[in-house]
Amino acid sequence: MINSAPYLSDFSAAARQAPLDAYPVMLVSGGGGADEFARFSVLAAAPLAILEAAGPLDACRLRAPDEESEPRRGSGSERTPLKSLEFDSFGAGVDAALGLIGPMDLSGGAPWDAPAQEAEEACGDEGAGDCMPTPFTGGLAGFVSYEAGGRFERMPPPPVSSTGIPAIWFGVYSAVYLADHLRREAWWISREAADGVANDEDTGRDALGMLRDWVDDARRAAHGLESGDPAAIEATDPEDWTSQWEASLNPAAYGRGVERVREYLRCGDAYQVNLTNRYRRPFGGDPRNLFSHLLRSNPAPLSAFVAGGAWSIHSSSPELFFDLSSVGILQTRPIKGTIARKPPDAEAGDTGSNGTSSGGESDFPNQLKGDDLAQAAALTASEKDRAEHLMIVDLERNDLGRICLPGSIEVAPLMALMSLQGIHHMVSNVRGRVRSGVGPAEVFGALFPGGSITGAPKVRVMELIRELESVARGVYTGAIGTITPEGAARFNLAIRTMSLHKGGLDLHVGGGIVIDSDAEAEAAECRLKGAAMARAVRLALEESCSPAAQPT
């Protein structure tokens, strides 16, 4: 069922109204619809069931949201969430979870489809289904942690995590709110539960009713929020924010790590290694307000919020891990290469941050002139950054080659400029057509973990990462996204991602180390990448301590 809904432009207001006791998920585009993968935003809550694995190599458990009973072994054909099931295979767990809800027949077209002429202009000789984006219309929404990569690729035993966050977590959502930022339209979407699933009608009505209340509350709350004038958002100095956090690698240890990587590179073990550092601090604020500030301080095309009761994930990722269309077109967009932006009014202290682009238009990232244009040119001309980028593009071409038809893989564009708030990146798009029988689970098997956050060659680099990094990465550099019963899937690469749990708030940052890397320059790049997230944390904490935030 698809019905028209009121269009919500400010998802930072929606974040503040999220029903934390109903496993809410938010997938938010900060691109204003200008990019094909930054066109849609989604709200979901009240899942029919949950698919999760506590540890990286533990069995996947499919359970009702309030299920406490002991699991029984499943074969993949079960159709009920009323009793807990276990699956050794990630793919079998995904198939069983998707089997809880029915398919959606869109063969006659969907309201978000492009007009025939527009689709022809965008797709050329290909069909519209091959190149036009497929939004999430219900199914699985959640994440796979970095350490869960041991299911798909040979990895050393992972560090023990004390966060209590599952290694794999997905909700099975039969109802969603979908906003199209290109058309500025929105829809309520509801799927029927599959045969044999108890209370399907009541559950579907409850989920859709909760979404309606959520959107209504968000629209009312949006009128009370400040406009988010860029000049009113104070920058966090990239040199200073780390002093408020406890690092897993102090500056000396990080420097030794960089030098150790360079030794391995000189010995021929690898060409590039992504070395990351975890920062942790206490956080007593509202997790919803934290994501609201993150959307306003650091809008990104693939932002995500997932709340699981005792924990929550806050992502402002700009990187597409993969998009698999329902007709088998697979794309990945690795990012490698970073440089700070120079806002037009830098001397006056304007950081260029835009508080209105959490689903709306953003002017600053498209205004390249003066020093900012020079910075962009310096990045795209940098021999070091181009070499790093080409290594990862080759790695991704190889990964796609494991599951795509011969001759179907292409790279276009190569090393394009991506301009975000306060930062420029280089990004490429690697694309192919998957072989028959390849679905989202097989894509994970071929691509995960992402090459841009490991290095090359991938397996050896993951061994070095385990040696050099003292703590688990968790959801950071894993993937957050969705899978539909029709076989479409889209996941971000979970960079610029924070995890809130019983032990505090974790923020990881990292970068690719090559033979000519300098430890101080790499540390400065990490501070730059984390600055906007640290600013959102500071603003959320300040809000929680303000008189207006205190109960009366």
N, C-alpha and C positions, 0 to 999 in steps of 0.2 A: 504494500500500500504506500503510495506517495501522494502527499497533500501539501499544498502551498503553506509556507510559514512566514512569519515576520522576519525580515532580514536584520541580522545582528552584525553591526560593523565593529563594535568595540568588544573584543574577547577578553580584554583585561578586566572589564566589569564582570563578565561571565565567570572568570576565574574565582572571583571573590564570593560567588554564590554557589560554587560547586557543592553538591551533597556528599560530604566526606564519608558518610556511613553507607554509601551505595556504590562504592568502587567507581568513581567518576574517571572518565578519560577525556582529555582535550587534545585535539590535533589541530594546530593553529598555523595558518599561513601568514607570515609577515611580509609577503611580497606584493600584496595588493592586486593579485591576479595577473601580474605582468608576465610571470613565468608559468609554463604549463604544469609544473609540479608545485606551484605556490598559488594555486587558484582556489582550492577548497579548504574550509575549516569544518571540523566535526566536533560535536558533543555526544557523549554516550554515558549511560549509567544503568544501574540495576541489571547486571548480567544474569542470564539464565544459568550459567555455570562458570567455573574457573578451571583453567588448565595451568598447572604449575609444577615446577621441579625445585625442591628446596636447595639442593646442591647441584653443581655443574654437571655431574654424571649420574645424578639420581633419576629414578623412574619419573616419567611425567604422570601426574595425578590429575584426573578429571573429577571434579566434585561440584556439588551444589554450593552456592556461596556460604551457606550456614551449615554445611555438612561436617560432622564430627566422627562419623563411623569409620571403621577400619576398611581399607580398600580391598577390592578383589581384582584378580587378574582379568584384563580385557583383551579381546582379539582385534578390535578396531571396527567391529560392526554394530556395537551397542548403540542404542538410540535414546537412552534415558539418563538424566543427570541425578536421578533420585538416589542412586547408590554410587559410591566412589569407585573409580576404576583406575588401574595403573597400566602404563605402557612403557616398555623399555625404549621404544623408538619414538623420537620426536615426531616423525611423519605420521605414525599411527595415532598418536595423541591428537595431532592437528586434525586428521581426518575424522576421528570420533567426535571431537568438539564441534567441527563444522557440521557434522551430521545431526546436530540437535536443532538446527534451524533450516527452514526450507529455502529453495532457490528463488531468485527473483527474475522473472521473464521481462527483459528489456528489449526484446527483439523488435518491438514496434517503435522503439525510440524512448528516450528519457527527456525530461524537461530541460536538463542541462546540456543536451547534445547541441553541437554547433549546427547552424543551418547548412544545407547541402553545399552552397557556394563557398561559405567560410571554411568548411571541412576540406573541400577540394583544394582551395588555395593553400591551406596549412599542410596538407598531406601529399599534394602532388599526385603521383601515380599510385600511391598506397591508399588502402581503404582508411576511412576515418577511425575505425576501430584499432588500426595499427599505430596511430600516432597521437590521437587525441587522449587526454587524461581520463582515467576511470576513477571516479570518487569512491570512497568507502560507503557502502550502503547496508552495513550490518555484517556480522561475522566475528572474527577474532581481532582484538585490539590489545596490545601489551608490548612486552619486550623480551629480548634474549640477551643475557649478560655476556661480557667478553669471555669469562672463564668457561661458559657453556660451549665455547668453540671446540673444546675437547671432544664433543660429540661428533664433530664434523671433520676435524683435522687433528693430526698427531700433535699433541701439546704436552708439556711437562705437567706433573701434578700441580694444581693451583694452590695458592696460599689460602689459609683458612680465613673465612670472612666471619666477622662478629656482628654484622649489621642487622641480621634477621631478614634481609631482603631476599626473596627467592632468586635463583639463578635464571629461571624462566617463569614468566607470568603472563597469562592472557585471560581476559574476560570474554565470554561469548555473548555478544550484544545483539538482541533482536530488534532494537529500535535506536535510531540515531537522529540527530538534528544536523542537517547539511547546509552550509552556507557557501554560495558561489560568489567570490569576490570580483570576478570578471563581469558577471551579469548583475551583481548586487541583488540576488534573489536567494531564497532559502526554502527548504522543504522538510517536512516530517516524514520519516521513512520507517516503516514497520514491516517486519517479516513474520510470517506464521512459523510457529514451532513445528518440527517434524512430527510425523505420526509416532505415537507412543510416548511423547514427552508430556508429562502431567501438567495441568494448570496453564496450558500454553496461552489461552486467551486472556486469563486474568493477569498473567505475568507480562504479556505484551502491553496490555492497557496500563498497568502500573508503571512500566518503564517509559511509555510515551507520555503519561501524565506527569511523571517526574521531570522529563525533559521540557514539557510545556511550562511547568512552574519555574524551572531553572532559567529558561529564556526570558520569561516574564519578569522575574526578579532581576535579571541582568539588565534588561532594558530600563527598568526603573532606577537601578543603581547607577547606570551610565550617566544619568543626568546630574548625579551628585559628585562625579569625579572631576578633577581638574582636567583642563584640556591637554595638558602635557606639552606645553610650548617647549621646543628644544632648548631654548636659552634658559629655561627654568630648571633644567635637569643638570645638577652639578656632576662633574666628572670625578671619578676616583683615580688618583694618580697611579699609573701602573707600577711606579716605584714603591708605593707605600702600602697597598692593600694587603700584601702578604704578611705584614707585621701583626695583623689581627688573627692570623690563622696559624695552626701548627702543621708544619710540613713533614711528610714522611721522609723526604730527603732534604736535609739542610743545605745551604749554599755550597759548603765544602763537599758534602756527599754527592750532590748533583754534579758538581764539577768533576769529581772522580769518576762518576758514571759516564759523563760525556767522553772523558779521556779513555776509559775502558772500552767504550764503543769504538772509538777511533783505532784502538789497538786491534780489535777484532776485524775492522775494515781493512787495516793494513795487512792482516794475515789472510785475507780473502774469505773470511767466514760469511760476510754479507756486503751489500752495497749501501744499505741504508737501514737504520734502526730507529723506531719511534720510541723515545724515552719520555715517560710521564712522571709527574709528581702529584701526590695527593695532599690537599690542604683540608684541614678539619677544624671546626670551631663549634661551640655551643650555639643553639638556636632555639629561642623560646617564643618565636612569633608564630603567626598563622601560616601554614604552608600554602594556603590559597592566595594570601596576599603576596607571598614571595613570588609565586608564578605570575601574578598580576604585574608586579614591578618588573619582573624579567621580560615580560612581553612589551612593556612600555620603554624599558631601558635598552633592550637588545633584541628588537624584532628580527625574526629569522624565518626563512621559508618553510622550515620543517620543525617548528616548535611543538613540544608535547608535554603533557602533565598526566601522570598516572598515580592514583592514590589507592593504597591497599590496606588502609586501616592504621597500622602501626608505622607505616613508611609512606614516602611519596617521592616521585621522580620529577625533576624540573629540567626540561631541555630546551635550549634555544639553538638547535643545530641548523647550520646552513647546508649540510652535506647529505645528498641522496645516496644511501647505501645501495638500494636497488628498487626499481619499479618493474613489476611483471604484469603485463596487461592480460586480459582474459583470452586474447588471441595469440599469446605467446611471444610478444615483443618484450625483451629484457634490456633494461638500461641501468647503468651505474654512472655516478658523476663524482669521481675522486677529486678532492681538493688537496693541493699541495703547493705551498708558496704563499707567504703572508707578509704584509707590510702595513704600518700604521697609516691612517688617513690624515690629511691636513685640511680641516674644515675651512670654509671660506672666511669665517670670522675667528680664526684661531687666536689671534692676538687679543681678542676680547674675552677669550675663555670659553667660546662656544664649542662643545664637543661634537656637534653634529648629531647628537642623539635625537631620535624622533619618537615621541610618546604616542603618536596617533596611528602608527602603522601596524598595530596588532590586528590586521585584517583590513586596513584601509590603505590609502595611497601614501607613499613616502617620496618626497622630492629630493632630499639631500643626496641619497646614494646615486642619483642620476646626474648630479651637477659636478662634473669633473672640469676643474679649471685651476689655473695658477699652481700653487704648490701641491695641491691634491692630484692634479693631472700629472705633475712631475713624479709624484710617488707611484702612481699607477704605471707610468712608463718605466720607472726604475725596476719595479717588480717584474714586469713582463720581459725586460731585457736582461735580468739577472741570470748569469750563466749557472750559478749554484742552484737557484730555484727552478730553473728550466730543467737542469739535469735531474734533480729530485723528482720533479713532476713526471718526466718521461719514464723514469724507472717504474713509478707506480702505474702509469697508463699501460706499460708493457705487462706488468703483473696482472692488471685487471683484464686485459685482452686474453691473457693465458687462462685466467680463471673462467671467463665466459666461454672460452673454447672447450672447456670440459663438458658443457651441456648445450651448446648452441650448434646449429647446423653449419657445416663447413662453408666458408665463403660468405656467411651472413654478418660477420662482425665488422663494424666500422667505427671510426673515431671522428666525431664531428659535433661540436667544434673541438679543437685541440688548443689547450692553454688559453682559454678565454678569461676575461677579467670579470670577477664577481665583486661588486662593491656593496658592503654592508655598513652598518653604523660603526664608525671608528676604525674600520679595517678593510683592506683589499685582499682578495684571494685570487689565485689562479685555479681554474676548474676546467675539466674536460668531460665529454660525454662519450661513453663507450656503449655500443648498442649491438644487439644481435637477436636472432630468432631462435628460441629454444627448440630442442628436438621433441618429438611426440612423447608424451608421458612424463615430461618434466614439469613439476609444480613447485610451489613455494618451498617445501621441505628440501627438494633437490637443489634449488637455488642456494639455500643456506649451506647445503653440503659442499657446493662448489666454491662459494664466495666468502664464507664466514671463517674467521673475522676479516673485516675489510682491510685491503692492502695499504691504504693511506695511513692507517693507525697501527700497523705492524712494521712493515718494511719489506725488503727484498734480499734474498729469497724468503718467503713467508715462514716456512716451518722452522728453519734455523733461527730466524729472527725471534720467533715466539719463544724459543729456548733461551735466547739471550735476554729477552724481556723478563722472563721468570727469574733469571739469575740476578738481574740488575735492579728490578723494582721490588721493594720489600713488602708491599701490600697488594691485595687483590684490587683489580680495577672495578669489578662489579658491573653495573649497567653502563658506566662510562666506556666508550669505544665498543659497546655492544650495539644493539639495534632496537629501535622503538618504531612500531608501526602496526599494520593491519593486514588481514587475509580474509577474502570473501569466499563464500561457497562456490562461486563461479571460477575461482582460481586466480583472481587478481590479487596482487599484494604490493604494498609500498612500505618501505622502512627507511627511516633516517639512520645515519651513522651517528651514534650518540656521543658526539663531541659537544663542548659547551653545555655540559650536563651535570647537574647536582643531585645528590641523593640525601634525603632527610630520613633519619632512623633513630633508634633509641640511643645510639652513641653520639649523635650530633649531626652536623651537616658536612657532607663531603663535596669538595670541588677538585676535580682533577684537571690538569693542563699538561700538555706535552708538545713535542715537535720532532720532526725527522732529523736525525743526526747523520751527517755524511763526513767524508774524510777531511774536508776543510772547515768543518764547523768549529765555532768558537763558543766556549762554555758561557761566557758572559752574554754574548749576543743571543744564544739560545734561551738563556734564563730571562732576558728582557722580552723576547717574543712570547714566552709563556705568561709573563706578567701582563702583557698586552692582551692576550687571548682571554685571561681571566678577569680583566678589569670590569667589564660590563656586568658580569655575574656577581662580582663582589659588590658592585654598586647596588644591584637589586637587593642583595642581602642586607646591606646597610640601611637602605630605605625601608625595608620591611621591618627591621628591628626598631628603627626610629619610630615607625608608625605604631608598633605594638607598645611602645613606652609613652606615647603621647597621651595627654588627658582625654582626647576624643576617643581613643581606643579602649579606655578603661570602662568596666561595667558601672552602671549607676544604681 
